[in-house]
Amino acid sequence: MKLDKISLFILACVIPAACVDLDYTEENTRDEEWTYEYYENGIKNMVFDVYAQVYNTEFDDNSAYFLAGATDEAQYALETGAVNNYVNGGWSAANPYSRTWTKSYTAIADICMYLEKIEQTDISDWKYNSSYEIWIQQMELFPYELRFLRAYFYFELFKTYGDVPLVTTTLTNAQANNISRNKSEEIVDFIVNEIDAVAPHLPLTYAVIPGGEIGRATRIAALALKARTLLYAASPLYNKNNDTAKWAKAAEACKVILDNANAWGLKLSDYGALWGHDAFFNPEIIFGLGRGESNSFEMANYPVGVENGSSGNCPTQSFVDQYEYQSSGKTFGEENQGTIDLSKNPYDGLDPRFALTVVKNGDQWPSNGSQKKVIETFTGGFNAAPKYGATPTGYYLRKYVDGSCVTTADNQTSRRHTWIIFRLAEIYLDYAEAVFNATGSANDDSFGMTANEAVNALRNRPSVQMPEFTEDGTAWVERYERERLVELAFENHRFWDVRRWKKADEYFKTIQVASISSDLKLTRKTVTRKWDDKYYFYPIPQTEIKKNPNLTQNEGW
């Protein structure tokens, strides 16, 4: 298994692609025995091949296709975008978006094989190499890293399909094509037990580990996976009887991280520092997916009218309406009903996270000096309809988009990108949700911190400074869901959060977009999307069911 690029947050580490070489060498014709005796291009590459299966979306890496376009966060600008099949009925068991299934089980098979053959590893022939002691220390961690990754892939399968086959040994093709699905509770128990077993053996950081490869599996990443798994398991989609003990377990798992955050070097950062060229050094990010220097994401999401911009993921008015004003705590939607006169600057005073996430009419964007211009999203404007591919919502995306990237035909520039998998703010929100549901109150401190205190830790950051939460009951739930949407926007949470809450009827059946006239009057338009309750889980790929008669299909598919 040859990996050309390893970029899982390991300082965008790149292993050069193999060039054509007609000379026979053991390095380009390796067999299994060679793999387990050669460290750099054998054992280590095999482990990194597994890391490479971790990804940030169902679609191509660094593409514009966030899952946000299948939620109330965004509308993808081009109708041909594959993400639109989620909302127009274009997916099925025959067209299942099966990347999670394929990549996860590929990685799991590789992990099982490695763990079973780990005793074959013998690099003693390299003992005089100056890096030999570092290799030995890294090899001691590989089994624990791989077990963490296997648990991670099972979480991805669990949240996507519910019940899935639980495989912990290598299988023949015949065996693989006869396995059955395990209950989701068994998958959750497996993940939690694996994390409990491996977390104590994983380092808190690799900064002090020989080799210093930032981004490999840490103890904190393992504990974050456990916390998220238990939160999902406690949620209505899986916890049909609302067993509060499940919420309590999730709260306890989150609290371990929060109680130790300072000692472990974790801290909440400025919101705008969570992405950009140096984001992988950010002390809030627990686990992230790194990419080398590129401007393809910017080309995909810069506005039409900016050279080589394709609009990409366009935030909806439904999303914008959820931002609160700093002075009152009321939302944009509450304060601005009916026709809105944009000449009166209705966005002034909104939550600072709005300006860091959304590009609106009148903003100067992108930030690089070569392309900066005033964005016009009113009808007939430079970045608006009737231009093909212009925003269908009245807004463009700023979050994750590095405005310093130049995308002109000449003199292009590129920057590194980091896609967040776990970060500290999510743990605060997960804890708040779990403790509220475990205790029935946002002000109960029986777990050592109330739900409101956890949320307010985020809102009191110097870069945010929003009015504190004081609500309880159903009012708290409504405001919490809004806060989670705003804080974790475009981090691929909303697609899954609404599913685990079983609230798609409320959030996903219709969205609001903005239509802005040439005299800067904004009106809302309703867009109807297709939703069927079978969408709460993905379909098992039909190709898998044809191969394996013991696999059953998810309900409705």
N, C-alpha and C positions, 0 to 999 in steps of 0.2 A: 504494500500500500504506500504509494509515493505521494507526499504532500508537496505541492509547489509553494504554497504560501501558508504560513502559520501566522494568524493575526489575532488570536483570541486575547487581545489586551496585553500581549507580551511585548509591549513597547513596539508594536507593529513589526515584530521580528519577521524577517523574510528569509526563507530558504530558496535560493535561486532555482528556477526551473531547469531541469536537466537539458543540456544541449545534445544534439545528435553527435554520437561518438561511435565510430565504427570499430574502435579498439575494445576487445573483450576485457572487462575487469570484474572482480568479484562484487564491486560496489554497484554496477549497473545490471548485474544478473544475479541478484541475491536470492537465496532460497530460505526456507524456514530456519534451518540450523544457523545460517549466517545471521539472520535477523536477531536471534537471541544471544549472539556473541559479539555483535557490533553495536556500540552504544549510540553514537551521534546520528548515524543514518539508518540504524536498525531499531533498537528498543525505543529510543526517544521519539523517533519519527512515528512509530506505531502508536505511542501514547498521544502525540500531537494530532494524529489522524482522527482520534476520537474527539479531542477538543474542537477540531475543525467542523464537527457535525453540529455544534451549537450555533444557532442562528437567531436573527432578530425578527424575521417575518416569515410568512408562508411563501413569500416571493423571492425574487433574486436579491442577493446581497447588494446593498447600496442603491437599490432601486427606489422609485418614488412610491412604491406600493406598500404603504403602511396598512395595517388592518383598520386604521382610523377611518378610511373611506367606506367601511362597512358599518360604521357607527354614526352617532349623532355628532361626533367631533368634526367630520370632514366629508366633502364630496370630491371624488377624484375628477379632475378637469376633463379628461378625455373619456368618451363613452366606451372606447375600446379597452380601457384599463381592466385587467383581469380581476381586480378587487370588486368591480361592479357586479360580477356574477353572484356575489353574496347577497345583493339587494335587489336583483332583478329575476331571481329564480333560475339562474344559469348554472347552478352547481347540482350535482347528483352523485349517486354511487358510481356512475360511469365517468364522471368528471369531478372527482372528490376532493381536489386540493390535498393530495396525499403526502405532501412533503414531510409532515410531522411523523406519519407512520413509517415512511421509508427511511428517513434519516435516523429516527430514534432506534428502530430495530436493527439497522445497520451498525450503529454505534454500540448497542447492547450486545450484539453478536461478537463484535471485536473485543469488547471488554471481557466477556465471559471466556473467550479464547485466551486472552492474555492472562487472566487470573488463574486459569487452569494450568498454564504452561510457565508460570513465573519461575518455578524451580529450575527451568532449563536455562535461565539467564546466567551467563558466565562470561564476564569480561576480564577475567584474570590475565589474559594475554596482553591487556593494555595497562598493567599495573605500573609500568614505568612512564606512562603518559602523564604530563604535568597536571592534567585535569582529572586524573583517575579518582582521587578522593571525593571531588565534587560530584562526579558521576555516581559513585556509590551512594552518597547521601541523597541524591535526587532519586535514584532507583528505589530507595527505602520508602519514599513517599508515593511513588507511582500507584501501588495497589490501592491506597486510600483515596487518592485523587480519582482513580477510575471508578471506584465504588460510589463516590460522590456523583460523578458524572452519570453513572447508570441510574442512580436515584433521580437525578435531574431529568433524564430522558423519560423515566417512568412518570414523573409529574407532568411533563408535556403531553404524554399519551393519555393520562388520567383526565386532565382538564379538557382535552380535545374529544375523546371518545367515551369517557366513563369507564365501563368495564373493558379491560384489555387482557390479552395473554401475559402472564407473568413468567418470564424465562430467565433462569439464573445459571444455566449450563449451556455448553455448545450443543447444537442439535444437528442431526443429519437433515437433508432436504425432506425426507419422508417424515421424520418427526416434526419438523417445522410445519408441515402441511397437514398436521393432525391435532394441533394444539387447540384448546378451547379458551374462551375468555374468562378471566378471573373477576370476581366482584370488585368494584372500586374500593370498598373497605379494605380488601386484602392488599390492594396496590398502595393505599395510604399507609397501612401498617408496615409494609415492606420499606417504604421510603423513610418513615420515621425511625424504624429499627436500624436501618443502614446508617442513617445520619448519626444516631446515638452511638453506633459502633465506631465510625471512622472519625468523627469530629475531633475527639481528643488527640488524635494522631496527626491532624493537619496543623500547619503553623498558622499563627494569627496573621502573619505577613511574610512575604518572601524577600522583603528588603534586606533582611539579615541572614538569609539562607544562601549558602554558596551557590553561585550562578546568578542570583538576583533576578529571576524572571518574574516580573510583576504580572499578575493576571491569572495565574494558576489557581486551582481550588484552594481556598483557605478555610479555616475553622469557622470564620464569620459567615462566609458564603454558604457553608453547609447548614449553619443554624438559621440563616435567612430562608433557605429552601425548606427546612422543617417548618418554620413559622408560616410561610405562604401555603404549604401543603395543608397544614391543619386549619388555616383560615378557610380555604376552599372546601375542605371536608365538612366544616361546620355550617357552610352556607346553604340556603334553601334548596338549591338544585340537587345537593347530595344529602343534606340533613333534613329529610322530609318531615320528621316529627319535632324539629327544633329542639334537639337534645342540648340543653345549655352546658352540659359537661364538655361537649365538643368545643364550644366557644371558649370555655375556661382553659382548655388545653392550648388553644391557639393564643390566648392572651398570655399565658405563662411562657410559651415559646418566644413570643415577641419581647417579653419583659427581660428575658435573659440577655438579649442583645442591647436593649435600652439601658439596663443597669450597668453594663460593662463598656458602653460605647466610648466614654472618655478614656478609660484605661487602655482600650484597644486602638485608640487613635482615630476613631470615627467622630465626625462632627458635621452638623448641617452647614451647608455652604451657601453662598449667594446663588440665587436661582439661575442667573445667567451664566454662571461658571460651570454648569452641569454638562455643557456641550462646548465644542470648540477644539482647537488644535491640541491643547494640553489637558483635556478633561480627564484623561485616564490617571492623572495624578490627584484628582479631586478626592479629598478625604471623606466625602459623603458616599462615594460610589463603592459598593461592597463587591460587586462582580459586574464586569462589563465586557462587551464584545467590541474589540478594537479593529479598526481598518487603517490601512496605510494611506498615504497622501493621495487624494482624489478630489475631483470637482464634479463627479457624475451626479451626486445627490443634489448639488446646487443646480446643475443644468436641468434636472428633473423637476425642481421645485421653485426656481426663480420665476417671476411673473412673465407671461407672454409680453413681449415688448422690450424685455431685457435680453440682450443678445444670447442666443442659445437657451433661453428659458422656456420651459414647457408647462408651467403652472402647477402640475402635480396635485398635491393634497391641499385642498382649499377649505379652511375652517368655515363651519356653517354659522348662520345667525343663531341657531339653537345653542351652539357652543358659546358664542359671544354673549348671549343673553344671561349666561350663568355667572359672569364675573360681577363681583360686588364693588360698590363704591367704598373708598376708604373712610369717608366721613360718616356714612349712615349704615353701612352693611346691607343696604338694599341692592338688588341686582340691576344690571343694565336693562333686563327685560321688564322688571317691575317699574322702573323709572321712565322707560321710554316705550310706551305702547302706541299703537297706531303709526301714522307717518312721522318720521323723524327728520328734523332739519339738521343736516350735518354741518351747516355753516355755523351752528351754535356750539360746536365741539362737545357733543354729548359723551365722548369717551374720556374727557378730562376727569381726573380723580379716580379712575378705576384702579383696581388691584394692580400693582406693578407687574405682576406676572402676565397680564394681558399684553402689554407692549413688548414683552420678551417672547411671546408665543405667536402673535398675530400681526400681519402687515395689513393695515387698513388704508383706505383712500386718503391721500395727502401725506402719507409717510414717505420719508426719503429712504430708498432701498434699491439695491443692496448697499452695504456700507463701504465697499471698496471705491476708491477715488475714480477709477476708470469707468464705472457703470452707475454710480449713484445718481438717482433722479427721483423726482416726486412721482409717486405711484398714483395712477388715475384708474379707479375701478367703476366710475360712473359710465353709463351707456354712451358709447362713442369715445370714451377716454383712451389714452395711449395703451393701457393695459387691460382693456375691457372688451366686451362684445361690441360690435360683431366680429372681432378678430377670432379666428379659429383657435380653439384651445384656451381661450381666456377664462378666468375664474367664473364658475357658475354660481358662486355664493356671495360675491362682493368682497372677498378677503383672500389673502395669500398667507402661506405659512412662513414663520420666522424661526420657531423653535427647531433646533438641530441643524438648521440651514446656516452655513458659515458665510456671512455676507462679505468676508474679506476675499473669498475666492473669485478670481477674474475668469469669466467664461467667454470672453471675446475670441474671435477666430485667431488672433495673434496675441502673444504675451499672456497666455493663460497661467493661472496659479492654482495650486492645490493645497489642501490641508488634511490633517488626520481627522478621523471621526471615531467617536466612541458611542456605541449603543448600550444603553443602561439595561441591565438585567435585574440587579438588586441595588437599592440604595436606602440610606437611613430614613429618609422621609416616608418611604413606603412602610417601613417597620412601625413608625409612629401611627400611621393611618390604620394599618392592620391591627395594631394593638387597640386603638380607639374603638374600632368596629367590634372587635372580639370582646372587649371588656364591657361595652355597652350591652351587647346581646347576652353575655354571661350573667350580668348583674341586673339588667333591666333599667339601668339608670346611667346617664352621662356624668353624674356627679358622685358615683360610688367609688370610694378609694380603697376597697378591700384588696385590690391587687397592687396597691402601693402608688398608683397614679390613676386619676380619673380619665374618662374618655375625653372630656373637655380639655383637661390639662395636656393631654397628648396632642390634640389638634392644635391647641394654642401655641405649643412649642414651635410649630411650623409657621403659624401666622405672626408670631412675634419676632421672627428673624429680622435683622436690620434691613435686609433687601426687600422685605414684604410689608411688615407693619400694618396688618389688617385688624379690624375689630375682633375681639375675642369671642369665642363660643360661650354662651351661657345657657343655651336651650337644653331641653330634655324631651323625651318621648318622640312622637312622630315628627315634630318640628326639628328635632335633632337629626333624625334619619335623613330628612329632606336636605338639610344643610350639609350634613356629612357627605352625602352622595355628590353634592355639588362641589364641595371642597376637594374630594378625591379626583373628580373629573379635572378640575383646574390644576391641581398640583401635579398630577401624573399624566397630563395631556400629552398625547402622541408618543407615549412610552409603551404602547400595546397592552394597556390595562383595560381600557373601556370595553373593548370587544368581549373580554372574558368576565369583567365585573358584572355587567348587565346580565350576562348569561347565568352566572352563579347566583345572582339575586332573583332570577326568574322575573325580570322586569322589562323584557323586550317590548311588550305591548305598550308600555308607557314611554319608552325612549327610542325605539328603533322603527316603529311603523311609519311614522312621519317625521320629517325634519323641516326646519325653517331656513330659507336662504334669503339673502338681501338682494333687492333690485334697487339700484341707485340711478335716479334720473340726472339729466345734464345740469339741472339746477340744484343738485345735491339734496334731493329728498329721497330718503330711504323708506321703502315699504317691504314688508315681509311677504314671502311667497311660500306656500306649503308644497313640499315634495313628498309624494307617497311612495313608500318602498314595500317590497314584498317581504313578509315575515310569516313563517310557519313554525309552530312550536317544535317541530322536528329539528330545527336549526340549533336548538340548545346543545346538541351534540353533532359532530361531523358524521357523515356516513363512513362505515368501513369500506375501503376501496373494493369495488366489485371484482377486480382482478384477484384480490386476496381470497374472497369468498369462493370464487370459482376454483381456486387451487386447493382450498381447505374446506371440506364439507362440515367441519365442526365449528366454524366461525358463524356466528349469527349476526344479522344486520341490526343496527340501531333502529329504534321504533320510528316508523313513518317513512323510512328510506327504502 
